[in-house]
Amino acid sequence: MHLRGSRLNTSDTLNIGSVVGFILSLQRENGDIPWHADGKTDPWDLVETIMGLNIGGRPHAALRALEWLKNLQNPDGSWYSSYIKDKPGDRTCETHMAAYICVGLFHAWLIHRDTDLLKQMWPNLEKALDYALSLQTETGEIFWAKSPEGKVDPMALLSGSSSIYLSLKCALSIAFVLGETRVSWETAFHKLGRSIRENTHTYNISKSRFSMDWFYPVLSSALTGEKAEARIEKYWQKYVIEGQGVRCVSDQPWVTIAETSELVLALFAMGRMKKADIVFSWIQDRVYEDKTFWCGYTYPDMVIWPEEKLSWTNAVVLMAADALYDLSPASRLFSHDAWDGFLYKDLVK
């Protein structure tokens, strides 16, 4: 893959204060952080935003958002797909949205080492992960959701299952910190990993136009080593616009800042630091006057779309910067080398 040159010291051009300040400006009194002013909140993207706040040195705001999420958890451990001012918007209950709180909690622990927070949130984490795993098949795939009527949608999404794979690693590492043992989670982890590595064709192919399906198996470390390298190389030209970033979907000219930042995380995870830095450099001037990032734009006409500034887009930029420039103690969370199976290596030093 050909990569045009990177600007050095990209972290110096990223105005962290402006990005964090924008996210804080969206936070409501009860801790909720919607996508944008008067926008919806979804649990997965809220966890991304919480991680951005912790990287940006705003743990109290992150904790308030986590408390909001805790208070809205359904009795079965799930959350609704979206909320508008605390009221359910879409009552679908998605498995990856439930499980992702495990990633946010372990990320927070890596930064703050607040074991009391893990203890307080353990019952919520258990319920959330058990909900997700209740939809796992015998072959390892995890169905993506239950409908508002409570019916299981028998469709497994590669990006969603990959996200749950990372969530399981974080949950099992949290269990280790707390002295807990969950053999059923370990079994589910191995089944899911084997499914992603060997049975990718069984996942819903209608989503393959989305770039997340390309790099999420690598970002989550379900695919590592030669398999990760081969997957990134094989589809690079399908999703990447040289010098610009990553298309959200392969058949449209829409470059998105979030997907580009997540590709940076995937490249970092593989240890491809130079490539990651180059890709990250492409989006450093895709900002408004206040130095917050666009959501996306069309190429080559360079029309910003949508015009709303999004909380989670700006948060994932911080996550990519953290990986590249070691801004926090959680900077290696996505690194393949940082893990020994399902356990974060630093836990056993």
C-alpha positions as CSV (number, residue, x, y, z in Angstrom):
1,M,0.0,0.0,0.0
2,H,1.3,3.4,-0.9
3,L,1.2,6.2,1.7
4,R,1.9,9.8,1.1
5,G,4.2,11.5,3.7
6,S,3.3,12.3,7.2
7,R,3.5,15.5,9.1
8,L,5.8,14.9,12.1
9,N,4.7,15.7,15.6
10,T,1.0,15.5,14.7
11,S,0.1,15.5,18.4
12,D,1.3,19.2,18.5
13,T,-1.3,20.2,15.9
14,L,-4.2,18.5,17.8
15,N,-5.8,21.0,20.1
16,I,-6.9,18.6,22.9
17,G,-8.3,21.4,25.0
18,S,-10.7,22.4,22.2
19,V,-11.8,18.9,21.6
20,V,-12.4,18.1,25.2
21,G,-14.1,21.4,25.8
22,F,-16.5,20.7,23.0
23,I,-17.4,17.3,24.4
24,L,-18.0,18.9,27.8
25,S,-20.2,21.6,26.3
26,L,-22.6,18.8,25.2
27,Q,-22.9,17.1,28.6
28,R,-26.2,17.5,30.3
29,E,-26.7,18.0,34.0
30,N,-27.5,14.3,34.5
31,G,-24.3,13.2,32.8
32,D,-25.7,12.3,29.4
33,I,-23.6,13.3,26.4
34,P,-25.6,13.2,23.1
35,W,-24.1,13.0,19.7
36,H,-24.7,16.8,19.2
37,A,-26.9,19.5,20.7
38,D,-30.4,18.1,20.9
39,G,-29.2,14.9,19.3
40,K,-29.6,11.3,20.3
41,T,-27.4,9.2,22.6
42,D,-26.4,5.6,21.9
43,P,-24.6,3.5,24.5
44,W,-21.7,2.4,22.3
45,D,-20.7,5.9,21.2
46,L,-21.2,7.2,24.7
47,V,-18.6,4.8,25.9
48,E,-16.2,6.1,23.2
49,T,-16.9,9.6,24.5
50,I,-16.3,8.5,28.0
51,M,-12.9,7.2,26.9
52,G,-12.1,10.5,25.2
53,L,-12.9,12.4,28.4
54,N,-10.6,10.1,30.5
55,I,-7.8,10.6,28.0
56,G,-8.4,14.3,28.1
57,G,-8.1,14.5,31.8
58,R,-11.8,14.9,32.7
59,P,-12.5,11.9,34.9
60,H,-15.4,13.5,36.8
61,A,-17.3,14.2,33.6
62,A,-16.5,10.7,32.4
63,L,-17.9,9.3,35.7
64,R,-21.1,11.3,35.4
65,A,-21.6,9.9,31.9
66,L,-21.0,6.4,33.2
67,E,-23.5,6.9,36.0
68,W,-26.1,8.0,33.5
69,L,-25.5,4.8,31.5
70,K,-25.7,2.7,34.7
71,N,-29.0,4.3,35.6
72,L,-30.6,3.5,32.2
73,Q,-29.5,-0.2,32.0
74,N,-32.4,-2.5,31.4
75,P,-33.1,-5.3,33.8
76,D,-31.8,-7.9,31.4
77,G,-28.5,-6.1,31.1
78,S,-29.1,-4.4,27.8
79,W,-29.6,-0.8,26.7
80,Y,-31.8,0.5,24.0
81,S,-30.1,1.5,20.8
82,S,-30.8,5.2,21.3
83,Y,-32.1,7.7,23.7
84,I,-33.4,11.2,23.3
85,K,-33.2,13.2,26.5
86,D,-33.3,10.0,28.6
87,K,-36.3,8.6,26.7
88,P,-35.9,5.5,24.5
89,G,-35.7,6.4,20.8
90,D,-35.0,3.0,19.2
91,R,-36.0,0.2,21.5
92,T,-33.9,-2.4,19.7
93,C,-31.3,-3.9,22.1
94,E,-28.0,-4.6,20.4
95,T,-25.5,-7.0,21.8
96,H,-22.3,-5.0,21.0
97,M,-23.9,-1.9,22.6
98,A,-24.4,-3.8,25.8
99,A,-20.9,-5.4,26.0
100,Y,-18.9,-2.3,25.2
101,I,-19.1,-0.9,28.7
102,C,-16.5,-3.5,29.6
103,V,-14.0,-1.7,27.3
104,G,-14.8,1.7,28.8
105,L,-14.4,0.5,32.3
106,F,-11.1,-1.3,31.7
107,H,-9.8,1.8,29.8
108,A,-10.8,3.9,32.9
109,W,-9.0,1.5,35.2
110,L,-5.8,1.6,33.2
111,I,-5.7,5.4,33.6
112,H,-7.0,5.9,37.1
113,R,-6.5,2.5,38.8
114,D,-9.8,3.0,40.6
115,T,-10.6,-0.5,41.6
116,D,-13.6,0.7,43.7
117,L,-15.2,1.9,40.5
118,L,-14.8,-1.6,39.0
119,K,-16.4,-3.1,42.1
120,Q,-19.3,-0.7,41.9
121,M,-19.9,-1.4,38.2
122,W,-19.3,-5.2,38.3
123,P,-23.0,-6.1,38.6
124,N,-23.8,-3.9,35.7
125,L,-20.9,-5.3,33.7
126,E,-21.9,-8.9,34.4
127,K,-25.5,-8.3,33.3
128,A,-24.4,-6.5,30.2
129,L,-22.0,-9.2,29.1
130,D,-24.4,-12.0,29.9
131,Y,-27.0,-10.3,27.8
132,A,-24.7,-10.2,24.8
133,L,-23.5,-13.8,25.3
134,S,-27.1,-15.0,25.6
135,L,-27.3,-14.4,21.8
136,Q,-24.2,-16.4,21.0
137,T,-24.6,-19.4,18.6
138,E,-23.0,-22.8,19.0
139,T,-20.5,-21.9,16.3
140,G,-19.4,-18.8,18.1
141,E,-21.2,-15.9,16.2
142,I,-23.2,-13.5,18.3
143,F,-26.6,-12.4,16.9
144,W,-26.7,-8.6,16.8
145,A,-29.9,-7.7,18.6
146,K,-33.4,-8.3,19.9
147,S,-36.2,-6.3,18.3
148,P,-38.4,-4.0,20.4
149,E,-40.9,-6.9,20.6
150,G,-38.2,-9.1,22.1
151,K,-37.5,-11.3,19.1
152,V,-33.9,-12.3,18.3
153,D,-32.7,-11.1,15.0
154,P,-30.7,-14.1,13.6
155,M,-28.0,-12.0,11.9
156,A,-24.4,-11.8,13.1
157,L,-22.4,-8.7,12.2
158,L,-18.7,-8.9,11.8
159,S,-18.0,-5.5,13.2
160,G,-20.3,-6.0,16.2
161,S,-19.0,-9.5,17.0
162,S,-15.4,-8.1,16.8
163,S,-16.4,-5.3,19.2
164,I,-17.7,-8.0,21.6
165,Y,-14.5,-9.9,21.3
166,L,-12.6,-6.9,22.6
167,S,-15.2,-6.4,25.3
168,L,-14.7,-10.0,26.5
169,K,-11.0,-9.4,26.8
170,C,-11.5,-6.3,28.9
171,A,-14.2,-8.0,31.0
172,L,-11.9,-11.0,31.7
173,S,-9.1,-8.6,32.6
174,I,-11.4,-6.8,35.0
175,A,-12.4,-10.1,36.5
176,F,-8.7,-10.8,37.1
177,V,-8.3,-7.5,38.8
178,L,-11.2,-8.2,41.1
179,G,-10.2,-11.8,41.8
180,E,-13.3,-13.2,39.9
181,T,-13.4,-16.2,37.6
182,R,-15.8,-16.6,34.7
183,V,-15.1,-19.8,32.8
184,S,-18.2,-19.3,30.7
185,W,-16.8,-16.0,29.4
186,E,-13.5,-17.6,28.6
187,T,-15.3,-20.3,26.6
188,A,-17.4,-17.7,24.8
189,F,-14.2,-15.7,24.0
190,H,-12.5,-18.6,22.4
191,K,-15.6,-19.6,20.4
192,L,-16.1,-16.1,19.2
193,G,-12.4,-15.7,18.2
194,R,-12.4,-18.9,16.3
195,S,-15.6,-17.9,14.5
196,I,-14.1,-14.6,13.4
197,R,-10.9,-16.1,12.3
198,E,-12.3,-19.1,10.4
199,N,-15.9,-18.4,9.5
200,T,-15.9,-14.8,8.4
201,H,-18.1,-15.8,5.5
202,T,-21.0,-16.7,7.8
203,Y,-21.4,-13.1,9.0
204,N,-23.9,-10.8,7.3
205,I,-22.3,-9.9,4.0
206,S,-24.6,-7.0,3.3
207,K,-22.5,-5.0,5.8
208,S,-19.2,-5.7,3.9
209,R,-19.5,-2.3,2.1
210,F,-18.9,-0.7,5.5
211,S,-15.2,-0.1,6.3
212,M,-15.7,-1.1,9.9
213,D,-16.2,-4.7,8.7
214,W,-12.8,-4.5,7.1
215,F,-10.6,-3.3,10.1
216,Y,-12.6,-4.2,13.2
217,P,-11.4,-7.8,13.3
218,V,-7.9,-6.4,13.4
219,L,-8.7,-3.5,15.8
220,S,-10.2,-6.0,18.3
221,S,-7.2,-8.3,17.9
222,A,-9.4,-11.2,16.7
223,L,-7.1,-11.2,13.8
224,T,-3.4,-10.7,14.4
225,G,-0.1,-11.4,12.7
226,E,-0.1,-12.5,9.1
227,K,-4.0,-12.7,9.0
228,A,-4.2,-9.1,10.1
229,E,-1.6,-7.9,7.7
230,A,-3.3,-9.8,4.8
231,R,-6.8,-8.4,5.6
232,I,-5.6,-4.8,5.8
233,E,-3.6,-5.1,2.6
234,K,-6.3,-6.9,0.6
235,Y,-9.0,-4.2,1.1
236,W,-6.8,-1.1,1.4
237,Q,-7.7,0.3,-2.0
238,K,-11.4,-0.5,-1.5
239,Y,-11.8,1.7,1.5
240,V,-8.9,4.2,1.7
241,I,-8.6,7.4,-0.4
242,E,-4.9,8.2,-0.5
243,G,-4.1,11.4,1.3
244,Q,-7.6,11.8,2.6
245,G,-8.8,9.0,4.9
246,V,-11.2,6.1,5.1
247,R,-14.6,5.9,3.3
248,C,-17.5,5.0,5.6
249,V,-18.8,2.7,2.9
250,S,-16.9,1.5,-0.1
251,D,-19.3,2.7,-2.8
252,Q,-19.7,6.3,-1.7
253,P,-17.2,9.2,-1.7
254,W,-17.8,10.0,2.0
255,V,-14.6,10.1,4.1
256,T,-15.3,10.0,7.8
257,I,-13.0,11.2,10.6
258,A,-14.1,8.4,13.0
259,E,-13.4,5.5,10.6
260,T,-10.1,7.1,9.7
261,S,-9.1,7.4,13.4
262,E,-10.2,3.8,14.0
263,L,-8.0,2.6,11.1
264,V,-5.2,4.5,12.9
265,L,-6.0,2.4,16.0
266,A,-6.0,-0.8,13.9
267,L,-2.6,0.0,12.3
268,F,-1.3,0.9,15.8
269,A,-2.6,-2.4,17.1
270,M,-0.5,-4.3,14.5
271,G,2.6,-2.3,15.4
272,R,2.5,-0.3,12.1
273,M,3.3,3.0,13.8
274,K,4.6,4.8,10.7
275,K,1.5,4.0,8.6
276,A,-0.7,4.9,11.5
277,D,1.0,8.3,11.9
278,I,0.7,9.0,8.2
279,V,-3.0,8.2,8.1
280,F,-3.6,10.3,11.2
281,S,-1.8,13.2,9.6
282,W,-4.3,13.3,6.7
283,I,-7.2,14.5,8.9
284,Q,-5.4,17.1,11.1
285,D,-6.7,20.0,9.0
286,R,-10.3,18.6,8.8
287,V,-11.4,20.9,11.6
288,Y,-13.7,23.9,12.2
289,E,-12.3,27.3,13.3
290,D,-12.6,26.1,17.0
291,K,-10.2,23.2,16.2
292,T,-12.9,20.5,16.6
293,F,-13.2,17.9,14.0
294,W,-15.7,17.4,11.2
295,C,-17.7,14.3,11.1
296,G,-16.9,13.7,7.5
297,Y,-16.8,15.1,4.0
298,T,-17.3,14.1,0.4
299,Y,-14.4,13.8,-1.9
300,P,-13.2,15.3,-4.2
301,D,-15.7,18.2,-3.8
302,M,-14.8,18.6,-0.1
303,V,-18.3,19.2,1.1
304,I,-18.6,18.8,4.9
305,W,-21.3,16.4,5.7
306,P,-23.1,16.2,8.0
307,E,-22.6,19.7,9.4
308,E,-23.2,18.7,13.1
309,K,-20.1,18.4,15.2
310,L,-20.3,15.0,17.0
311,S,-19.1,14.1,20.5
312,W,-17.9,10.6,19.7
313,T,-16.1,11.5,16.5
314,N,-14.0,14.0,18.5
315,A,-13.5,11.4,21.2
316,V,-12.1,8.7,18.9
317,V,-9.6,11.3,17.5
318,L,-8.3,11.5,21.1
319,M,-8.1,7.7,21.3
320,A,-6.0,7.6,18.1
321,A,-3.8,10.4,19.4
322,D,-3.4,8.6,22.7
323,A,-2.2,5.4,20.9
324,L,0.3,7.3,18.7
325,Y,1.6,9.7,21.3
326,D,1.2,7.9,24.6
327,L,-1.0,10.6,26.2
328,S,-2.4,8.3,28.9
329,P,-1.6,5.0,30.7
330,A,-4.3,3.4,28.5
331,S,-2.5,4.2,25.3
332,R,-1.7,0.5,24.6
333,L,-5.2,-0.8,25.1
334,F,-5.6,-1.8,21.5
335,S,-2.0,-3.1,20.9
336,H,-1.9,-6.7,20.0
337,D,1.4,-7.0,21.9
338,A,-0.2,-5.7,25.1
339,W,-2.4,-8.8,25.4
340,D,-1.7,-12.4,26.4
341,G,-4.8,-14.2,25.1
342,F,-7.7,-12.5,27.0
343,L,-5.5,-11.0,29.7
344,Y,-3.7,-7.6,29.6
345,K,0.0,-8.4,30.1
346,D,0.6,-5.6,32.6
347,L,-1.7,-7.4,35.1
348,V,0.6,-10.3,35.6
349,K,3.9,-8.4,36.0
